[in-house]
């Protein structure tokens, strides 16, 4: 049986998980800090945190800081408000869908 080479020591893994649980910065800043500290890539840090089951993806936001809403979500809101199933609305522009939701 062959031994596998670990990319992270148990100490590094424990430190990474403990720091991630108490982080006060965004994921990008955190990942860059530990990538430099451990001599790894930021993708490696994300992969390790994901493998350990602690990584949380940050919600995407618009330039104004609002949550990103997809066209599918807007169509679902319209369908709910009108009590129908209007699948072809997905072909409309996002601006038109937003205006329609606001008008309802």
N, CA, C and O atoms as a Tinker XYZ file with bonds, in Angstrom:
   416  protein
     1  N      0.843000   -1.174000    0.000000    73     2
     2  CA     0.000000    0.000000    0.000000    64     1     3
     3  C      0.890000    1.240000    0.000000    63     2     4     5
     4  O      1.867000    1.302000    0.747000    81     3
     5  N      0.566000    2.208000   -0.816000    73     3     6
     6  CA     1.376000    3.417000   -0.907000    64     5     7
     7  C      0.791000    4.507000   -0.036000    63     6     8     9
     8  O     -0.423000    4.592000    0.153000    81     7
     9  N      1.672000    5.337000    0.490000    73     7    10
    10  CA     1.243000    6.480000    1.296000    64     9    11
    11  C      0.960000    7.649000    0.371000    63    10    12    13
    12  O      1.693000    7.888000   -0.589000    81    11
    13  N     -0.109000    8.375000    0.669000    73    11    14
    14  CA    -0.420000    9.552000   -0.124000    64    13    15
    15  C      0.232000   10.772000    0.512000    63    14    16    17
    16  O      0.392000   10.848000    1.731000    81    15
    17  N      0.597000   11.707000   -0.323000    73    15    18
    18  CA     1.224000   12.931000    0.145000    64    17    19
    19  C      0.123000   13.938000    0.448000    63    18    20    21
    20  O     -0.752000   14.188000   -0.382000    81    19
    21  N      0.176000   14.512000    1.643000    73    19    22
    22  CA    -0.816000   15.509000    2.031000    64    21    23
    23  C     -0.344000   16.889000    1.584000    63    22    24    25
    24  O      0.828000   17.235000    1.735000    81    23
    25  N     -1.270000   17.672000    1.032000    73    23    26
    26  CA    -0.942000   19.040000    0.651000    64    25    27
    27  C     -0.951000   19.971000    1.852000    63    26    28    29
    28  O     -0.262000   20.991000    1.860000    81    27
    29  N     -1.725000   19.623000    2.855000    73    27    30
    30  CA    -1.848000   20.434000    4.068000    64    29    31
    31  C     -1.572000   19.556000    5.277000    63    30    32    33
    32  O     -2.049000   18.424000    5.358000    81    31
    33  N     -0.803000   20.084000    6.210000    73    31    34
    34  CA    -0.581000   19.349000    7.452000    64    33    35
    35  C     -1.843000   19.448000    8.297000    63    34    36    37
    36  O     -2.719000   20.270000    8.028000    81    35
    37  N     -1.928000   18.612000    9.313000    73    35    38
    38  CA    -3.080000   18.662000   10.212000    64    37    39
    39  C     -3.129000   20.006000   10.932000    63    38    40    41
    40  O     -4.212000   20.530000   11.196000    81    39
    41  N     -1.977000   20.561000   11.248000    73    39    42
    42  CA    -1.910000   21.867000   11.912000    64    41    43
    43  C     -2.421000   22.966000   10.994000    63    42    44    45
    44  O     -3.187000   23.829000   11.422000    81    43
    45  N     -1.999000   22.938000    9.726000    73    43    46
    46  CA    -2.465000   23.944000    8.765000    64    45    47
    47  C     -3.980000   23.844000    8.573000    63    46    48    49
    48  O     -4.672000   24.860000    8.518000    81    47
    49  N     -4.483000   22.621000    8.473000    73    47    50
    50  CA    -5.915000   22.419000    8.289000    64    49    51
    51  C     -6.688000   22.959000    9.482000    63    50    52    53
    52  O     -7.688000   23.655000    9.309000    81    51
    53  N     -6.237000   22.648000   10.682000    73    51    54
    54  CA    -6.916000   23.113000   11.890000    64    53    55
    55  C     -6.891000   24.636000   11.969000    63    54    56    57
    56  O     -7.895000   25.255000   12.322000    81    55
    57  N     -5.745000   25.245000   11.642000    73    55    58
    58  CA    -5.631000   26.708000   11.667000    64    57    59
    59  C     -6.550000   27.349000   10.630000    63    58    60    61
    60  O     -7.214000   28.347000   10.910000    81    59
    61  N     -6.582000   26.779000    9.454000    73    59    62
    62  CA    -7.411000   27.304000    8.378000    64    61    63
    63  C     -8.891000   27.265000    8.753000    63    62    64    65
    64  O     -9.610000   28.242000    8.545000    81    63
    65  N     -9.343000   26.154000    9.297000    73    63    66
    66  CA   -10.747000   26.011000    9.680000    64    65    67
    67  C    -11.097000   26.938000   10.837000    63    66    68    69
    68  O    -12.151000   27.573000   10.825000    81    67
    69  N    -10.224000   27.020000   11.833000    73    67    70
    70  CA   -10.483000   27.883000   12.990000    64    69    71
    71  C    -10.550000   29.347000   12.574000    63    70    72    73
    72  O    -11.429000   30.079000   13.029000    81    71
    73  N     -9.634000   29.778000   11.719000    73    71    74
    74  CA    -9.621000   31.167000   11.268000    64    73    75
    75  C    -10.822000   31.468000   10.374000    63    74    76    77
    76  O    -11.392000   32.558000   10.435000    81    75
    77  N    -11.198000   30.509000    9.553000    73    75    78
    78  CA   -12.332000   30.733000    8.651000    64    77    79
    79  C    -13.630000   30.907000    9.440000    63    78    80    81
    80  O    -14.496000   31.696000    9.063000    81    79
    81  N    -13.752000   30.166000   10.531000    73    79    82
    82  CA   -14.960000   30.255000   11.360000    64    81    83
    83  C    -15.093000   31.622000   12.020000    63    82    84    85
    84  O    -16.204000   32.055000   12.329000    81    83
    85  N    -13.972000   32.306000   12.239000    73    83    86
    86  CA   -14.016000   33.605000   12.921000    64    85    87
    87  C    -13.625000   34.758000   12.000000    63    86    88    89
    88  O    -13.341000   35.858000   12.473000    81    87
    89  N    -13.608000   34.517000   10.693000    73    87    90
    90  CA   -13.138000   35.551000    9.765000    64    89    91
    91  C    -14.062000   36.768000    9.782000    63    90    92    93
    92  O    -15.278000   36.652000    9.937000    81    91
    93  N    -13.445000   37.935000    9.617000    73    91    94
    94  CA   -14.223000   39.174000    9.572000    64    93    95
    95  C    -14.010000   39.914000    8.256000    63    94    96    97
    96  O    -14.353000   41.090000    8.134000    81    95
    97  N    -13.444000   39.220000    7.274000    73    95    98
    98  CA   -13.230000   39.805000    5.952000    64    97    99
    99  C    -13.974000   38.961000    4.924000    63    98   100   101
   100  O    -14.550000   37.924000    5.253000    81    99
   101  N    -13.953000   39.415000    3.686000    73    99   102
   102  CA   -14.602000   38.626000    2.643000    64   101   103
   103  C    -13.739000   37.423000    2.264000    63   102   104   105
   104  O    -12.573000   37.334000    2.649000    81   103
   105  N    -14.325000   36.506000    1.511000    73   103   106
   106  CA   -13.615000   35.284000    1.137000    64   105   107
   107  C    -12.347000   35.562000    0.356000    63   106   108   109
   108  O    -11.329000   34.907000    0.578000    81   107
   109  N    -12.390000   36.525000   -0.558000    73   107   110
   110  CA   -11.233000   36.803000   -1.409000    64   109   111
   111  C    -10.022000   37.225000   -0.573000    63   110   112   113
   112  O     -8.916000   36.720000   -0.767000    81   111
   113  N    -10.242000   38.147000    0.349000    73   111   114
   114  CA    -9.146000   38.618000    1.213000    64   113   115
   115  C     -8.617000   37.483000    2.079000    63   114   116   117
   116  O     -7.406000   37.316000    2.222000    81   115
   117  N     -9.521000   36.708000    2.651000    73   115   118
   118  CA    -9.134000   35.577000    3.497000    64   117   119
   119  C     -8.309000   34.570000    2.700000    63   118   120   121
   120  O     -7.250000   34.130000    3.148000    81   119
   121  N     -8.802000   34.210000    1.520000    73   119   122
   122  CA    -8.109000   33.214000    0.691000    64   121   123
   123  C     -6.720000   33.684000    0.285000    63   122   124   125
   124  O     -5.770000   32.901000    0.306000    81   123
   125  N     -6.594000   34.954000   -0.083000    73   123   126
   126  CA    -5.290000   35.496000   -0.471000    64   125   127
   127  C     -4.307000   35.466000    0.701000    63   126   128   129
   128  O     -3.133000   35.141000    0.524000    81   127
   129  N     -4.789000   35.803000    1.885000    73   127   130
   130  CA    -3.941000   35.820000    3.085000    64   129   131
   131  C     -3.360000   34.425000    3.350000    63   130   132   133
   132  O     -2.156000   34.280000    3.559000    81   131
   133  N     -4.216000   33.410000    3.341000    73   131   134
   134  CA    -3.733000   32.063000    3.650000    64   133   135
   135  C     -2.989000   31.422000    2.484000    63   134   136   137
   136  O     -2.124000   30.574000    2.704000    81   135
   137  N     -3.300000   31.801000    1.270000    73   135   138
   138  CA    -2.549000   31.289000    0.129000    64   137   139
   139  C     -1.096000   31.737000    0.236000    63   138   140   141
   140  O     -0.174000   30.960000   -0.009000    81   139
   141  N     -0.909000   32.994000    0.603000    73   139   142
   142  CA     0.453000   33.515000    0.765000    64   141   143
   143  C      1.131000   32.867000    1.972000    63   142   144   145
   144  O      2.306000   32.505000    1.906000    81   143
   145  N      0.401000   32.722000    3.059000    73   143   146
   146  CA     0.969000   32.162000    4.292000    64   145   147
   147  C      1.415000   30.709000    4.102000    63   146   148   149
   148  O      2.478000   30.319000    4.584000    81   147
   149  N      0.605000   29.908000    3.400000    73   147   150
   150  CA     0.911000   28.487000    3.229000    64   149   151
   151  C      1.646000   28.181000    1.934000    63   150   152   153
   152  O      2.038000   27.036000    1.704000    81   151
   153  N      1.841000   29.189000    1.080000    73   151   154
   154  CA     2.509000   28.962000   -0.189000    64   153   155
   155  C      1.654000   28.151000   -1.155000    63   154   156   157
   156  O      2.171000   27.324000   -1.907000    81   155
   157  N      0.353000   28.388000   -1.134000    73   155   158
   158  CA    -0.602000   27.683000   -1.992000    64   157   159
   159  C     -1.322000   28.693000   -2.876000    63   158   160   161
   160  O     -1.142000   29.901000   -2.722000    81   159
   161  N     -2.135000   28.197000   -3.798000    73   159   162
   162  CA    -2.956000   29.085000   -4.619000    64   161   163
   163  C     -4.271000   29.358000   -3.880000    63   162   164   165
   164  O     -4.654000   28.615000   -2.976000    81   163
   165  N     -4.948000   30.427000   -4.278000    73   163   166
   166  CA    -6.233000   30.734000   -3.640000    64   165   167
   167  C     -7.239000   29.632000   -3.946000    63   166   168   169
   168  O     -8.073000   29.306000   -3.100000    81   167
   169  N     -7.174000   29.060000   -5.135000    73   167   170
   170  CA    -8.080000   27.955000   -5.488000    64   169   171
   171  C     -7.843000   26.740000   -4.590000    63   170   172   173
   172  O     -8.780000   26.009000   -4.267000    81   171
   173  N     -6.595000   26.528000   -4.193000    73   171   174
   174  CA    -6.279000   25.426000   -3.301000    64   173   175
   175  C     -6.899000   25.658000   -1.923000    63   174   176   177
   176  O     -7.386000   24.722000   -1.289000    81   175
   177  N     -6.876000   26.898000   -1.471000    73   175   178
   178  CA    -7.478000   27.240000   -0.175000    64   177   179
   179  C     -8.982000   26.993000   -0.230000    63   178   180   181
   180  O     -9.552000   26.403000    0.689000    81   179
   181  N     -9.622000   27.443000   -1.304000    73   179   182
   182  CA   -11.066000   27.238000   -1.471000    64   181   183
   183  C    -11.383000   25.745000   -1.511000    63   182   184   185
   184  O    -12.334000   25.291000   -0.874000    81   183
   185  N    -10.596000   24.990000   -2.252000    73   183   186
   186  CA   -10.820000   23.547000   -2.370000    64   185   187
   187  C    -10.686000   22.857000   -1.014000    63   186   188   189
   188  O    -11.477000   21.972000   -0.687000    81   187
   189  N     -9.699000   23.254000   -0.232000    73   187   190
   190  CA    -9.494000   22.641000    1.083000    64   189   191
   191  C    -10.655000   22.958000    2.009000    63   190   192   193
   192  O    -11.160000   22.073000    2.698000    81   191
   193  N    -11.084000   24.223000    2.030000    73   191   194
   194  CA   -12.208000   24.603000    2.874000    64   193   195
   195  C    -13.482000   23.884000    2.428000    63   194   196   197
   196  O    -14.295000   23.488000    3.264000    81   195
   197  N    -13.657000   23.716000    1.132000    73   195   198
   198  CA   -14.821000   22.999000    0.609000    64   197   199
   199  C    -14.777000   21.529000    1.011000    63   198   200   201
   200  O    -15.785000   20.958000    1.428000    81   199
   201  N    -13.609000   20.930000    0.881000    73   199   202
   202  CA   -13.455000   19.527000    1.248000    64   201   203
   203  C    -13.755000   19.309000    2.723000    63   202   204   205
   204  O    -14.315000   18.283000    3.109000    81   203
   205  N    -13.377000   20.282000    3.544000    73   203   206
   206  CA   -13.627000   20.183000    4.983000    64   205   207
   207  C    -15.075000   20.521000    5.343000    63   206   208   209
   208  O    -15.490000   20.342000    6.488000    81   207
   209  N    -15.838000   21.007000    4.370000    73   207   210
   210  CA   -17.251000   21.279000    4.580000    64   209   211
   211  C    -17.564000   22.586000    5.291000    63   210   212   213
   212  O    -18.645000   22.733000    5.861000    81   211
   213  N    -16.630000   23.544000    5.267000    73   211   214
   214  CA   -16.867000   24.810000    5.968000    64   213   215
   215  C    -16.980000   26.012000    5.040000    63   214   216   217
   216  O    -17.391000   27.085000    5.483000    81   215
   217  N    -16.629000   25.865000    3.777000    73   215   218
   218  CA   -16.621000   27.004000    2.860000    64   217   219
   219  C    -18.037000   27.436000    2.522000    63   218   220   221
   220  O    -18.882000   26.602000    2.195000    81   219
   221  N    -18.301000   28.732000    2.600000    73   219   222
   222  CA   -19.596000   29.289000    2.247000    64   221   223
   223  C    -19.395000   30.294000    1.126000    63   222   224   225
   224  O    -18.587000   31.216000    1.246000    81   223
   225  N    -20.123000   30.116000    0.051000    73   223   226
   226  CA   -20.033000   31.013000   -1.094000    64   225   227
   227  C    -20.742000   32.321000   -0.730000    63   226   228   229
   228  O    -21.861000   32.306000   -0.216000    81   227
   229  N    -20.091000   33.436000   -0.996000    73   227   230
   230  CA   -20.711000   34.722000   -0.734000    64   229   231
   231  C    -21.749000   35.018000   -1.803000    63   230   232   233
   232  O    -21.547000   34.711000   -2.978000    81   231
   233  N    -22.851000   35.612000   -1.395000    73   231   234
   234  CA   -23.899000   35.971000   -2.329000    64   233   235
   235  C    -23.405000   37.069000   -3.257000    63   234   236   237
   236  O    -22.764000   38.026000   -2.824000    81   235
   237  N    -23.713000   36.917000   -4.536000    73   235   238
   238  CA   -23.352000   37.959000   -5.497000    64   237   239
   239  C    -24.239000   39.169000   -5.264000    63   238   240   241
   240  O    -25.401000   39.033000   -4.881000    81   239
   241  N    -23.692000   40.343000   -5.495000    73   239   242
   242  CA   -24.437000   41.580000   -5.315000    64   241   243
   243  C    -24.281000   42.457000   -6.551000    63   242   244   245
   244  O    -23.295000   42.367000   -7.282000    81   243
   245  N    -25.281000   43.309000   -6.762000    73   243   246
   246  CA   -25.212000   44.255000   -7.871000    64   245   247
   247  C    -24.296000   45.406000   -7.482000    63   246   248   249
   248  O    -23.791000   45.451000   -6.360000    81   247
   249  N    -24.084000   46.329000   -8.398000    73   247   250
   250  CA   -23.244000   47.488000   -8.104000    64   249   251
   251  C    -23.818000   48.332000   -6.976000    63   250   252   253
   252  O    -23.080000   49.018000   -6.269000    81   251
   253  N    -25.144000   48.280000   -6.808000    73   251   254
   254  CA   -25.781000   49.062000   -5.753000    64   253   255
   255  C    -25.815000   48.310000   -4.427000    63   254   256   257
   256  O    -26.295000   48.843000   -3.427000    81   255
   257  N    -25.311000   47.080000   -4.410000    73   255   258
   258  CA   -25.243000   46.307000   -3.178000    64   257   259
   259  C    -26.437000   45.402000   -2.940000    63   258   260   261
   260  O    -26.523000   44.755000   -1.897000    81   259
   261  N    -27.356000   45.347000   -3.887000    73   259   262
   262  CA   -28.532000   44.491000   -3.748000    64   261   263
   263  C    -28.215000   43.080000   -4.217000    63   262   264   265
   264  O    -27.275000   42.859000   -4.980000    81   263
   265  N    -29.018000   42.127000   -3.748000    73   263   266
   266  CA   -28.866000   40.739000   -4.167000    64   265   267
   267  C    -29.191000   40.616000   -5.656000    63   266   268   269
   268  O    -30.126000   41.254000   -6.141000    81   267
   269  N    -28.437000   39.812000   -6.370000    73   267   270
   270  CA   -28.681000   39.583000   -7.797000    64   269   271
   271  C    -29.935000   38.722000   -7.940000    63   270   272   273
   272  O    -30.055000   37.672000   -7.308000    81   271
   273  N    -30.864000   39.179000   -8.776000    73   271   274
   274  CA   -32.089000   38.432000   -9.042000    64   273   275
   275  C    -32.052000   37.987000  -10.499000    63   274   276   277
   276  O    -31.843000   38.796000  -11.403000    81   275
   277  N    -32.256000   36.701000  -10.714000    73   275   278
   278  CA   -32.218000   36.169000  -12.076000    64   277   279
   279  C    -33.564000   36.374000  -12.764000    63   278   280   281
   280  O    -34.582000   36.621000  -12.118000    81   279
   281  N    -33.542000   36.265000  -14.078000    73   279   282
   282  CA   -34.781000   36.378000  -14.847000    64   281   283
   283  C    -35.752000   35.273000  -14.437000    63   282   284   285
   284  O    -36.959000   35.505000  -14.372000    81   283
   285  N    -35.244000   34.092000  -14.163000    73   283   286
   286  CA   -36.103000   32.976000  -13.760000    64   285   287
   287  C    -36.828000   33.291000  -12.450000    63   286   288   289
   288  O    -37.997000   32.944000  -12.281000    81   287
   289  N    -36.128000   33.948000  -11.529000    73   287   290
   290  CA   -36.760000   34.333000  -10.258000    64   289   291
   291  C    -37.836000   35.382000  -10.489000    63   290   292   293
   292  O    -38.892000   35.340000   -9.859000    81   291
   293  N    -37.574000   36.323000  -11.389000    73   291   294
   294  CA   -38.580000   37.344000  -11.703000    64   293   295
   295  C    -39.820000   36.715000  -12.340000    63   294   296   297
   296  O    -40.947000   37.069000  -11.994000    81   295
   297  N    -39.610000   35.780000  -13.274000    73   295   298
   298  CA   -40.735000   35.099000  -13.906000    64   297   299
   299  C    -41.528000   34.314000  -12.856000    63   298   300   301
   300  O    -42.758000   34.292000  -12.900000    81   299
   301  N    -40.840000   33.677000  -11.924000    73   299   302
   302  CA   -41.527000   32.929000  -10.865000    64   301   303
   303  C    -42.379000   33.863000  -10.006000    63   302   304   305
   304  O    -43.496000   33.511000   -9.626000    81   303
   305  N    -41.852000   35.060000   -9.696000    73   303   306
   306  CA   -42.619000   36.041000   -8.922000    64   305   307
   307  C    -43.874000   36.454000   -9.688000    63   306   308   309
   308  O    -44.954000   36.553000   -9.105000    81   307
   309  N    -43.738000   36.693000  -10.986000    73   307   310
   310  CA   -44.883000   37.098000  -11.825000    64   309   311
   311  C    -45.912000   35.971000  -11.877000    63   310   312   313
   312  O    -47.111000   36.208000  -11.734000    81   311
   313  N    -45.434000   34.744000  -12.083000    73   311   314
   314  CA   -46.337000   33.595000  -12.129000    64   313   315
   315  C    -47.120000   33.456000  -10.828000    63   314   316   317
   316  O    -48.315000   33.161000  -10.846000    81   315
   317  N    -46.447000   33.669000   -9.704000    73   315   318
   318  CA   -47.103000   33.564000   -8.400000    64   317   319
   319  C    -48.154000   34.652000   -8.236000    63   318   320   321
   320  O    -49.272000   34.380000   -7.798000    81   319
   321  N    -47.800000   35.881000   -8.587000    73   319   322
   322  CA   -48.727000   37.005000   -8.408000    64   321   323
   323  C    -49.937000   36.906000   -9.328000    63   322   324   325
   324  O    -51.041000   37.303000   -8.952000    81   323
   325  N    -49.733000   36.377000  -10.535000    73   323   326
   326  CA   -50.830000   36.281000  -11.491000    64   325   327
   327  C    -51.546000   34.933000  -11.444000    63   326   328   329
   328  O    -52.609000   34.766000  -12.041000    81   327
   329  N    -50.961000   33.982000  -10.736000    73   327   330
   330  CA   -51.586000   32.671000  -10.622000    64   329   331
   331  C    -51.585000   31.888000  -11.914000    63   330   332   333
   332  O    -52.506000   31.109000  -12.161000    81   331
   333  N    -50.598000   32.070000  -12.725000    73   331   334
   334  CA   -50.513000   31.370000  -14.003000    64   333   335
   335  C    -49.129000   30.805000  -14.235000    63   334   336   337
   336  O    -48.275000   30.812000  -13.348000    81   335
   337  N    -48.924000   30.314000  -15.447000    73   335   338
   338  CA   -47.622000   29.776000  -15.824000    64   337   339
   339  C    -47.244000   30.378000  -17.176000    63   338   340   341
   340  O    -47.630000   29.864000  -18.226000    81   339
   341  N    -46.495000   31.459000  -17.136000    73   339   342
   342  CA   -46.144000   32.212000  -18.332000    64   341   343
   343  C    -44.665000   32.001000  -18.662000    63   342   344   345
   344  O    -43.831000   32.878000  -18.432000    81   343
   345  N    -44.361000   30.828000  -19.202000    73   343   346
   346  CA   -42.975000   30.438000  -19.479000    64   345   347
   347  C    -42.298000   31.352000  -20.489000    63   346   348   349
   348  O    -41.095000   31.593000  -20.391000    81   347
   349  N    -43.045000   31.861000  -21.452000    73   347   350
   350  CA   -42.430000   32.668000  -22.505000    64   349   351
   351  C    -41.936000   34.016000  -21.980000    63   350   352   353
   352  O    -41.200000   34.712000  -22.680000    81   351
   353  N    -42.325000   34.394000  -20.771000    73   351   354
   354  CA   -41.825000   35.643000  -20.200000    64   353   355
   355  C    -40.311000   35.615000  -20.012000    63   354   356   357
   356  O    -39.669000   36.664000  -19.964000    81   355
   357  N    -39.752000   34.442000  -19.908000    73   355   358
   358  CA   -38.307000   34.310000  -19.729000    64   357   359
   359  C    -37.536000   34.888000  -20.905000    63   358   360   361
   360  O    -36.344000   35.173000  -20.792000    81   359
   361  N    -38.217000   35.064000  -22.039000    73   359   362
   362  CA   -37.560000   35.626000  -23.224000    64   361   363
   363  C    -37.535000   37.152000  -23.188000    63   362   364   365
   364  O    -36.834000   37.776000  -23.984000    81   363
   365  N    -38.293000   37.758000  -22.273000    73   363   366
   366  CA   -38.319000   39.218000  -22.150000    64   365   367
   367  C    -37.013000   39.706000  -21.533000    63   366   368   369
   368  O    -36.262000   38.919000  -20.956000    81   367
   369  N    -36.744000   40.995000  -21.654000    73   367   370
   370  CA   -35.528000   41.546000  -21.045000    64   369   371
   371  C    -35.717000   41.623000  -19.540000    63   370   372   373
   372  O    -36.839000   41.682000  -19.038000    81   371
   373  N    -34.618000   41.621000  -18.848000    73   371   374
   374  CA   -34.663000   41.673000  -17.390000    64   373   375
   375  C    -35.306000   42.981000  -16.918000    63   374   376   377
   376  O    -36.056000   42.981000  -15.942000    81   375
   377  N    -35.023000   44.083000  -17.596000    73   375   378
   378  CA   -35.589000   45.370000  -17.226000    64   377   379
   379  C    -37.114000   45.340000  -17.348000    63   378   380   381
   380  O    -37.816000   45.864000  -16.483000    81   379
   381  N    -37.624000   44.734000  -18.412000    73   379   382
   382  CA   -39.067000   44.626000  -18.590000    64   381   383
   383  C    -39.690000   43.759000  -17.506000    63   382   384   385
   384  O    -40.764000   44.075000  -16.993000    81   383
   385  N    -39.029000   42.682000  -17.163000    73   383   386
   386  CA   -39.549000   41.796000  -16.111000    64   385   387
   387  C    -39.578000   42.525000  -14.768000    63   386   388   389
   388  O    -40.544000   42.403000  -14.014000    81   387
   389  N    -38.519000   43.285000  -14.468000    73   387   390
   390  CA   -38.491000   44.048000  -13.219000    64   389   391
   391  C    -39.609000   45.080000  -13.174000    63   390   392   393
   392  O    -40.239000   45.279000  -12.135000    81   391
   393  N    -39.854000   45.737000  -14.306000    73   391   394
   394  CA   -40.936000   46.723000  -14.377000    64   393   395
   395  C    -42.286000   46.054000  -14.171000    63   394   396   397
   396  O    -43.157000   46.603000  -13.496000    81   395
   397  N    -42.462000   44.884000  -14.744000    73   395   398
   398  CA   -43.713000   44.140000  -14.591000    64   397   399
   399  C    -43.939000   43.726000  -13.149000    63   398   400   401
   400  O    -45.051000   43.848000  -12.636000    81   399
   401  N    -42.903000   43.240000  -12.493000    73   399   402
   402  CA   -43.023000   42.851000  -11.066000    64   401   403
   403  C    -43.385000   44.077000  -10.235000    63   402   404   405
   404  O    -44.231000   43.997000   -9.344000    81   403
   405  N    -42.756000   45.194000  -10.520000    73   403   406
   406  CA   -43.050000   46.418000   -9.775000    64   405   407
   407  C    -44.496000   46.886000  -10.010000    63   406   408   409
   408  O    -45.147000   47.387000   -9.093000    81   407
   409  N    -44.986000   46.719000  -11.236000    73   407   410
   410  CA   -46.341000   47.143000  -11.569000    64   409   411
   411  C    -47.394000   46.259000  -10.902000    63   410   412   413
   412  O    -48.516000   46.697000  -10.647000    81   411
   413  N    -47.024000   45.028000  -10.628000    73   411   414
   414  CA   -47.980000   44.104000   -9.985000    64   413   415
   415  C    -48.007000   44.407000   -8.513000    63   414   416
   416  O    -48.737000   43.759000   -7.763000    81   415
